């Protein structure tokens, strides 16, 4: 069987159902703040880099399982704009990890019919990092399963400012009127344009903050905090988060009886 035939057959498979959760209670888009790699390593007397490497293994398992569950989009917070403040040795190791991992991960993404996309600023990223990111985006562009979005050099406030600047430039040039700007229009100018807003935001390592992540997009997301460090967050933990999500009543500002 060639690659294209294998990909077509994977799209024909019915999503795996979590017992007791009907399809209409499943989240379409799950966003994750992957926290705790360094603390995971410290608990094992390992260098922080080993925590990041273990985090890649966890991410692979979560991506594959999200695809099996029929989740439409998964967005992983991989590197924030604030993370440049970390020691240069750690930042360089993280970027090299991307360069080393992406060529081998492309095969896994293709096998699982996963489309890869990057959200964030390209400005500070090195040429070799951009080359591997672009190659992964291009090679998986035809995939029709899970949309995997990697938030890299990402900051939500900067994303919102950039969108406002682009809209202001269009109004100034006469391309559009200020009256044309509504929530849909604004969303279409964010880095996440074309994606549904996250239904579920997961944060690991027990932290209760959103850390400048998808501030516009998570306005009505349900938040699930896991005490597990990211390298320990497995498919059972993902299903547990989804069960928590499915148990919530999402009112979107209305009342239960409306």
FENWOGI-V757726 format. One record per residue. BURIAL is I if it has 16 or more other C-alpha atoms within 10 Angstrom, else O. Layout:
burial = {BURIAL:BURIAL}
This chain:
burial = {O:O:O:O:O:O:I:O:O:I:O:O:O:O:O:O:O:O:O:O:O:O:I:O:O:I:I:I:I:I:I:I:I:I:I:I:I:I:I:I:I:O:O:O:O:O:O:I:I:I:I:I:I:I:I:I:O:I:I:O:O:I:I:I:I:I:I:I:I:I:I:I:I:I:I:I:I:I:I:I:I:O:O:O:O:O:O:O:O:I:I:O:O:I:O:O:I:I:I:O:O:I:O:O:O:I:O:O:I:I:I:I:I:I:I:I:I:I:I:I:I:O:O:O:O:O:O:O:I:I:O:I:I:O:O:I:I:O:O:I:I:O:I:I:I:I:I:I:I:I:I:I:I:I:I:I:O:O:I:I:O:O:I:O:O:O:I:I:O:O:I:O:O:O:O:O:O:O:O:O:O:O:O:O:O:I:I:O:I:I:I:I:O:O:I:O:I:I:I:I:I:I:I:I:I:O:O:O:O:O:O:O:I:I:O:I:I:I:O:I:I:I:I:I:I:I:O:I:I:I:I:I:I:I:I:O:O:I:I:O:I:I:I:O:I:I:O:O:O:O:O:O:O:O:O:O:O:O}
